[in-house]
């Protein structure tokens, strides 16, 4: 007795029936498509993991905050005064 009550002979019979129904060429294509799908999934998972590692920590985000509104308006006032002169 093999895997949970299925013998080797039963597995061979099922394999022969599958080969007769689908043919070797179609089974080859199905196998390669499944392999490509698994590779794509693994690649997407590793890319997502790398993106998560590359995210900047919150401490660095606070240091690189954009200028406040007051500073921006002061700079625009200064530049408009330079244009008048």
N, CA, C and O atoms as CSV, one atom per row, in Angstrom:
chain,resi,resn,atom,element,x,y,z
A,1,UNK,N,N,0.839,-1.180,0.000
A,1,UNK,CA,C,0.000,0.000,0.000
A,1,UNK,C,C,0.883,1.242,0.000
A,1,UNK,O,O,1.870,1.296,0.733
A,2,UNK,N,N,0.538,2.251,-0.821
A,2,UNK,CA,C,1.346,3.449,-0.987
A,2,UNK,C,C,0.830,4.614,-0.173
A,2,UNK,O,O,0.723,4.553,1.052
A,3,UNK,N,N,0.519,5.657,-0.877
A,3,UNK,CA,C,0.100,6.912,-0.267
A,3,UNK,C,C,-1.387,6.875,0.063
A,3,UNK,O,O,-2.234,6.897,-0.829
A,4,UNK,N,N,-1.685,6.819,1.331
A,4,UNK,CA,C,-3.068,6.854,1.844
A,4,UNK,C,C,-4.028,5.953,1.065
A,4,UNK,O,O,-5.106,6.382,0.654
A,5,UNK,N,N,-3.625,4.719,0.875
A,5,UNK,CA,C,-4.503,3.758,0.244
A,5,UNK,C,C,-4.413,3.688,-1.259
A,5,UNK,O,O,-5.131,2.895,-1.868
A,6,UNK,N,N,-3.555,4.488,-1.893
A,6,UNK,CA,C,-3.408,4.444,-3.344
A,6,UNK,C,C,-2.113,3.700,-3.652
A,6,UNK,O,O,-1.044,4.078,-3.175
A,7,UNK,N,N,-2.214,2.649,-4.446
A,7,UNK,CA,C,-1.019,1.865,-4.753
A,7,UNK,C,C,-0.287,2.463,-5.952
A,7,UNK,O,O,-0.793,3.353,-6.635
A,8,UNK,N,N,0.910,1.951,-6.185
A,8,UNK,CA,C,1.724,2.398,-7.317
A,8,UNK,C,C,1.019,2.090,-8.639
A,8,UNK,O,O,1.075,2.889,-9.573
A,9,UNK,N,N,0.362,0.946,-8.718
A,9,UNK,CA,C,-0.332,0.560,-9.949
A,9,UNK,C,C,-1.467,1.527,-10.279
A,9,UNK,O,O,-1.680,1.869,-11.442
A,10,UNK,N,N,-2.180,1.957,-9.269
A,10,UNK,CA,C,-3.265,2.915,-9.500
A,10,UNK,C,C,-2.714,4.256,-9.996
A,10,UNK,O,O,-3.298,4.882,-10.881
A,11,UNK,N,N,-1.590,4.692,-9.423
A,11,UNK,CA,C,-0.964,5.932,-9.875
A,11,UNK,C,C,-0.484,5.811,-11.324
A,11,UNK,O,O,-0.621,6.754,-12.103
A,12,UNK,N,N,0.075,4.659,-11.684
A,12,UNK,CA,C,0.518,4.453,-13.060
A,12,UNK,C,C,-0.651,4.460,-14.048
A,12,UNK,O,O,-0.536,5.006,-15.145
A,13,UNK,N,N,-1.768,3.857,-13.659
A,13,UNK,CA,C,-2.951,3.858,-14.524
A,13,UNK,C,C,-3.462,5.278,-14.740
A,13,UNK,O,O,-3.810,5.651,-15.860
A,14,UNK,N,N,-3.508,6.067,-13.673
A,14,UNK,CA,C,-3.946,7.461,-13.783
A,14,UNK,C,C,-2.979,8.239,-14.676
A,14,UNK,O,O,-3.419,9.051,-15.490
A,15,UNK,N,N,-1.678,8.008,-14.540
A,15,UNK,CA,C,-0.685,8.684,-15.361
A,15,UNK,C,C,-0.861,8.340,-16.841
A,15,UNK,O,O,-0.773,9.221,-17.696
A,16,UNK,N,N,-1.105,7.090,-17.139
A,16,UNK,CA,C,-1.312,6.673,-18.533
A,16,UNK,C,C,-2.572,7.324,-19.105
A,16,UNK,O,O,-2.569,7.772,-20.252
A,17,UNK,N,N,-3.632,7.378,-18.327
A,17,UNK,CA,C,-4.876,8.005,-18.797
A,17,UNK,C,C,-4.657,9.492,-19.061
A,17,UNK,O,O,-5.134,10.018,-20.067
A,18,UNK,N,N,-3.941,10.173,-18.170
A,18,UNK,CA,C,-3.651,11.601,-18.350
A,18,UNK,C,C,-2.818,11.808,-19.611
A,18,UNK,O,O,-3.074,12.740,-20.373
A,19,UNK,N,N,-1.831,10.955,-19.836
A,19,UNK,CA,C,-1.012,11.057,-21.054
A,19,UNK,C,C,-1.847,10.853,-22.306
A,19,UNK,O,O,-1.644,11.540,-23.306
A,20,UNK,N,N,-2.790,9.909,-22.260
A,20,UNK,CA,C,-3.641,9.664,-23.426
A,20,UNK,C,C,-4.594,10.825,-23.689
A,20,UNK,O,O,-4.855,11.176,-24.840
A,21,UNK,N,N,-5.101,11.408,-22.633
A,21,UNK,CA,C,-6.079,12.498,-22.790
A,21,UNK,C,C,-5.390,13.785,-23.255
A,21,UNK,O,O,-5.832,14.415,-24.216
A,22,UNK,N,N,-4.318,14.171,-22.581
A,22,UNK,CA,C,-3.692,15.464,-22.866
A,22,UNK,C,C,-2.563,15.377,-23.882
A,22,UNK,O,O,-2.362,16.317,-24.651
A,23,UNK,N,N,-1.842,14.304,-23.906
A,23,UNK,CA,C,-0.695,14.188,-24.810
A,23,UNK,C,C,0.546,14.795,-24.186
A,23,UNK,O,O,0.466,15.634,-23.289
A,24,UNK,N,N,1.693,14.355,-24.679
A,24,UNK,CA,C,2.951,14.800,-24.069
A,24,UNK,C,C,3.246,16.272,-24.353
A,24,UNK,O,O,3.797,16.968,-23.501
A,25,UNK,N,N,2.883,16.746,-25.541
A,25,UNK,CA,C,3.183,18.134,-25.886
A,25,UNK,C,C,2.399,19.104,-24.996
A,25,UNK,O,O,2.946,20.095,-24.513
A,26,UNK,N,N,1.133,18.813,-24.789
A,26,UNK,CA,C,0.311,19.690,-23.961
A,26,UNK,C,C,0.766,19.635,-22.502
A,26,UNK,O,O,0.785,20.661,-21.823
A,27,UNK,N,N,1.126,18.463,-22.022
A,27,UNK,CA,C,1.616,18.352,-20.642
A,27,UNK,C,C,2.928,19.112,-20.467
A,27,UNK,O,O,3.169,19.718,-19.423
A,28,UNK,N,N,3.779,19.075,-21.503
A,28,UNK,CA,C,5.030,19.828,-21.449
A,28,UNK,C,C,4.738,21.325,-21.354
A,28,UNK,O,O,5.366,22.032,-20.565
A,29,UNK,N,N,3.793,21.806,-22.151
A,29,UNK,CA,C,3.425,23.227,-22.118
A,29,UNK,C,C,2.826,23.619,-20.771
A,29,UNK,O,O,3.127,24.688,-20.239
A,30,UNK,N,N,1.989,22.763,-20.233
A,30,UNK,CA,C,1.383,23.043,-18.926
A,30,UNK,C,C,2.466,23.109,-17.852
A,30,UNK,O,O,2.433,23.981,-16.983
A,31,UNK,N,N,3.422,22.186,-17.915
A,31,UNK,CA,C,4.517,22.182,-16.939
A,31,UNK,C,C,5.372,23.431,-17.028
A,31,UNK,O,O,5.741,24.009,-16.005
A,32,UNK,N,N,5.690,23.853,-18.248
A,32,UNK,CA,C,6.516,25.055,-18.391
A,32,UNK,C,C,5.751,26.307,-17.976
A,32,UNK,O,O,6.334,27.221,-17.394
A,33,UNK,N,N,4.455,26.359,-18.268
A,33,UNK,CA,C,3.635,27.498,-17.835
A,33,UNK,C,C,3.562,27.580,-16.314
A,33,UNK,O,O,3.644,28.661,-15.731
A,34,UNK,N,N,3.408,26.429,-15.688
A,34,UNK,CA,C,3.368,26.412,-14.215
A,34,UNK,C,C,4.712,26.847,-13.633
A,34,UNK,O,O,4.755,27.579,-12.645
A,35,UNK,N,N,5.806,26.397,-14.243
A,35,UNK,CA,C,7.132,26.795,-13.779
A,35,UNK,C,C,7.354,28.296,-13.911
A,35,UNK,O,O,7.890,28.930,-13.003
A,36,UNK,N,N,6.942,28.863,-15.043
A,36,UNK,CA,C,7.080,30.311,-15.249
A,36,UNK,C,C,6.215,31.091,-14.263
A,36,UNK,O,O,6.622,32.146,-13.774
A,37,UNK,N,N,5.030,30.576,-13.973
A,37,UNK,CA,C,4.153,31.254,-13.020
A,37,UNK,C,C,4.767,31.255,-11.631
A,37,UNK,O,O,4.694,32.256,-10.918
A,38,UNK,N,N,5.367,30.146,-11.245
A,38,UNK,CA,C,5.994,30.067,-9.920
A,38,UNK,C,C,7.202,30.992,-9.851
A,38,UNK,O,O,7.408,31.662,-8.839
A,39,UNK,N,N,8.008,31.040,-10.919
A,39,UNK,CA,C,9.155,31.951,-10.951
A,39,UNK,C,C,8.705,33.399,-10.851
A,39,UNK,O,O,9.311,34.192,-10.130
A,40,UNK,N,N,7.637,33.750,-11.578
A,40,UNK,CA,C,7.114,35.111,-11.521
A,40,UNK,C,C,6.610,35.477,-10.142
A,40,UNK,O,O,6.812,36.596,-9.671
A,41,UNK,N,N,5.952,34.523,-9.497
A,41,UNK,CA,C,5.438,34.767,-8.145
A,41,UNK,C,C,6.590,34.973,-7.170
A,41,UNK,O,O,6.550,35.887,-6.346
A,42,UNK,N,N,7.621,34.127,-7.257
A,42,UNK,CA,C,8.771,34.277,-6.366
A,42,UNK,C,C,9.477,35.609,-6.612
A,42,UNK,O,O,9.911,36.270,-5.669
A,43,UNK,N,N,9.590,35.997,-7.882
A,43,UNK,CA,C,10.219,37.274,-8.205
A,43,UNK,C,C,9.437,38.449,-7.659
A,43,UNK,O,O,10.021,39.407,-7.151
A,44,UNK,N,N,8.120,38.382,-7.760
A,44,UNK,CA,C,7.286,39.463,-7.230
A,44,UNK,C,C,7.381,39.534,-5.713
A,44,UNK,O,O,7.377,40.621,-5.137
A,45,UNK,N,N,7.465,38.389,-5.073
A,45,UNK,CA,C,7.577,38.379,-3.612
A,45,UNK,C,C,8.920,38.944,-3.173
A,45,UNK,O,O,8.981,39.677,-2.186
A,46,UNK,N,N,9.994,38.624,-3.878
A,46,UNK,CA,C,11.305,39.157,-3.505
A,46,UNK,C,C,11.381,40.658,-3.787
A,46,UNK,O,O,12.016,41.395,-3.033
A,47,UNK,N,N,10.737,41.119,-4.873
A,47,UNK,CA,C,10.706,42.554,-5.162
A,47,UNK,C,C,9.950,43.309,-4.079
A,47,UNK,O,O,10.361,44.394,-3.668
A,48,UNK,N,N,8.852,42.738,-3.620
A,48,UNK,CA,C,8.078,43.386,-2.567
A,48,UNK,C,C,8.884,43.441,-1.271
A,48,UNK,O,O,8.793,44.415,-0.524
A,49,UNK,N,N,9.664,42.412,-1.005
A,49,UNK,CA,C,10.508,42.397,0.186
A,49,UNK,C,C,11.606,43.434,0.106
A,49,UNK,O,O,11.939,44.058,1.113
A,50,UNK,N,N,12.181,43.632,-1.078
A,50,UNK,CA,C,13.225,44.624,-1.247
A,50,UNK,C,C,12.664,46.032,-1.120
A,50,UNK,O,O,13.307,46.896,-0.524
A,51,UNK,N,N,11.483,46.282,-1.662
A,51,UNK,CA,C,10.867,47.601,-1.555
A,51,UNK,C,C,10.582,47.943,-0.105
A,51,UNK,O,O,10.739,49.090,0.312
A,52,UNK,N,N,10.166,46.949,0.658
A,52,UNK,CA,C,9.866,47.190,2.066
A,52,UNK,C,C,11.138,47.547,2.825
A,52,UNK,O,O,11.106,48.388,3.724
A,53,UNK,N,N,12.268,46.913,2.471
A,53,UNK,CA,C,13.530,47.215,3.137
A,53,UNK,C,C,14.043,48.587,2.745
A,53,UNK,O,O,14.703,49.249,3.546
A,54,UNK,N,N,13.751,49.031,1.521
A,54,UNK,CA,C,14.262,50.300,1.025
A,54,UNK,C,C,13.473,51.506,1.527
A,54,UNK,O,O,13.907,52.643,1.342
A,55,UNK,N,N,12.330,51.278,2.153
A,55,UNK,CA,C,11.545,52.403,2.664
A,55,UNK,C,C,12.361,53.147,3.705
A,55,UNK,O,O,13.063,52.532,4.509
A,56,UNK,N,N,12.270,54.477,3.692
A,56,UNK,CA,C,13.030,55.266,4.650
A,56,UNK,C,C,12.354,55.221,6.006
A,56,UNK,O,O,11.128,55.279,6.098
A,57,UNK,N,N,13.151,55.117,7.056
A,57,UNK,CA,C,12.576,55.109,8.397
A,57,UNK,C,C,11.961,56.465,8.727
A,57,UNK,O,O,12.341,57.473,8.132
A,58,UNK,N,N,11.025,56.505,9.657
A,58,UNK,CA,C,10.349,57.771,9.993
A,58,UNK,C,C,11.304,58.859,10.475
A,58,UNK,O,O,11.032,60.041,10.268
A,59,UNK,N,N,12.416,58.492,11.111
A,59,UNK,CA,C,13.357,59.504,11.595
A,59,UNK,C,C,13.937,60.297,10.433
A,59,UNK,O,O,14.103,61.513,10.531
A,60,UNK,N,N,14.245,59.614,9.332
A,60,UNK,CA,C,14.812,60.292,8.180
A,60,UNK,C,C,13.777,61.158,7.481
A,60,UNK,O,O,14.122,62.184,6.895
A,61,UNK,N,N,12.520,60.760,7.534
A,61,UNK,CA,C,11.473,61.557,6.912
A,61,UNK,C,C,11.302,62.886,7.637
A,61,UNK,O,O,11.069,63.910,6.995
A,62,UNK,N,N,11.416,62.888,8.980
A,62,UNK,CA,C,11.263,64.120,9.745
A,62,UNK,C,C,12.400,65.085,9.445
A,62,UNK,O,O,12.191,66.297,9.402
A,63,UNK,N,N,13.612,64.550,9.234
A,63,UNK,CA,C,14.760,65.408,8.951
A,63,UNK,C,C,14.654,66.067,7.588
A,63,UNK,O,O,15.153,67.175,7.398
A,64,UNK,N,N,14.020,65.412,6.651
A,64,UNK,CA,C,13.958,65.947,5.296
A,64,UNK,C,C,12.590,66.536,4.977
A,64,UNK,O,O,12.120,66.444,3.843
A,65,UNK,N,N,11.955,67.139,5.971
A,65,UNK,CA,C,10.658,67.778,5.740
A,65,UNK,C,C,10.834,68.969,4.807
A,65,UNK,O,O,11.877,69.623,4.828
A,66,UNK,N,N,9.836,69.252,3.996
A,66,UNK,CA,C,9.923,70.440,3.138
A,66,UNK,C,C,9.836,71.714,3.973
A,66,UNK,O,O,9.438,71.688,5.137
A,67,UNK,N,N,10.210,72.802,3.365
A,67,UNK,CA,C,10.187,74.080,4.074
A,67,UNK,C,C,8.766,74.416,4.500
A,67,UNK,O,O,7.799,74.055,3.830
A,68,UNK,N,N,8.657,75.110,5.622
A,68,UNK,CA,C,7.327,75.485,6.092
A,68,UNK,C,C,6.752,76.578,5.206
A,68,UNK,O,O,7.464,77.164,4.390
A,69,UNK,N,N,5.488,76.846,5.364
A,69,UNK,CA,C,4.813,77.836,4.526
A,69,UNK,C,C,5.383,79.234,4.755
A,69,UNK,O,O,5.463,80.029,3.819
A,70,UNK,N,N,5.785,79.544,6.004
A,70,UNK,CA,C,6.356,80.856,6.297
A,70,UNK,C,C,7.661,81.065,5.533
A,70,UNK,O,O,7.883,82.137,4.971
A,71,UNK,N,N,8.498,80.081,5.509
A,71,UNK,CA,C,9.776,80.196,4.829
A,71,UNK,C,C,9.562,80.363,3.333
A,71,UNK,O,O,10.258,81.142,2.681
A,72,UNK,N,N,8.611,79.640,2.801
A,72,UNK,CA,C,8.337,79.736,1.365
A,72,UNK,C,C,7.826,81.128,1.018
A,72,UNK,O,O,8.259,81.707,0.021
A,73,UNK,N,N,6.917,81.679,1.816
A,73,UNK,CA,C,6.393,83.013,1.512
A,73,UNK,C,C,7.475,84.067,1.698
A,73,UNK,O,O,7.516,85.036,0.940
A,74,UNK,N,N,8.364,83.904,2.696
A,74,UNK,CA,C,9.459,84.859,2.867
A,74,UNK,C,C,10.365,84.854,1.644
A,74,UNK,O,O,10.791,85.911,1.179
A,75,UNK,N,N,10.660,83.671,1.125
A,75,UNK,CA,C,11.520,83.578,-0.055
A,75,UNK,C,C,10.851,84.204,-1.274
A,75,UNK,O,O,11.522,84.837,-2.089
A,76,UNK,N,N,9.547,84.035,-1.408
A,76,UNK,CA,C,8.859,84.625,-2.557
A,76,UNK,C,C,8.808,86.136,-2.421
A,76,UNK,O,O,8.925,86.851,-3.416
A,77,UNK,N,N,8.637,86.626,-1.213
A,77,UNK,CA,C,8.619,88.074,-1.017
A,77,UNK,C,C,9.992,88.653,-1.350
A,77,UNK,O,O,10.095,89.699,-1.990
A,78,UNK,N,N,11.044,87.963,-0.912
A,78,UNK,CA,C,12.398,88.436,-1.191
A,78,UNK,C,C,12.683,88.429,-2.701
A,78,UNK,O,O,13.291,89.358,-3.232
A,79,UNK,N,N,12.238,87.380,-3.372
A,79,UNK,CA,C,12.498,87.317,-4.816
A,79,UNK,C,C,11.672,88.356,-5.555
A,79,UNK,O,O,12.139,88.901,-6.555
A,80,UNK,N,N,10.463,88.649,-5.096
A,80,UNK,CA,C,9.664,89.670,-5.789
A,80,UNK,C,C,10.236,91.068,-5.524
A,80,UNK,O,O,10.109,91.955,-6.367
A,81,UNK,N,N,10.865,91.269,-4.360
A,81,UNK,CA,C,11.512,92.553,-4.081
A,81,UNK,C,C,12.729,92.733,-4.974
A,81,UNK,O,O,13.021,93.846,-5.409
A,82,UNK,N,N,13.446,91.637,-5.253
A,82,UNK,CA,C,14.622,91.718,-6.126
A,82,UNK,C,C,14.194,92.084,-7.551
A,82,UNK,O,O,14.910,92.800,-8.251
A,83,UNK,N,N,13.044,91.599,-7.972
A,83,UNK,CA,C,12.558,91.888,-9.315
A,83,UNK,C,C,12.200,93.359,-9.470
A,83,UNK,O,O,12.351,93.929,-10.551
A,84,UNK,N,N,11.722,93.980,-8.382
A,84,UNK,CA,C,11.339,95.390,-8.444
A,84,UNK,C,C,12.554,96.286,-8.603
A,84,UNK,O,O,12.462,97.360,-9.197
A,85,UNK,N,N,13.692,95.851,-8.073
A,85,UNK,CA,C,14.885,96.701,-8.094
A,85,UNK,C,C,15.573,96.667,-9.397
A,85,UNK,O,O,16.594,97.330,-9.574
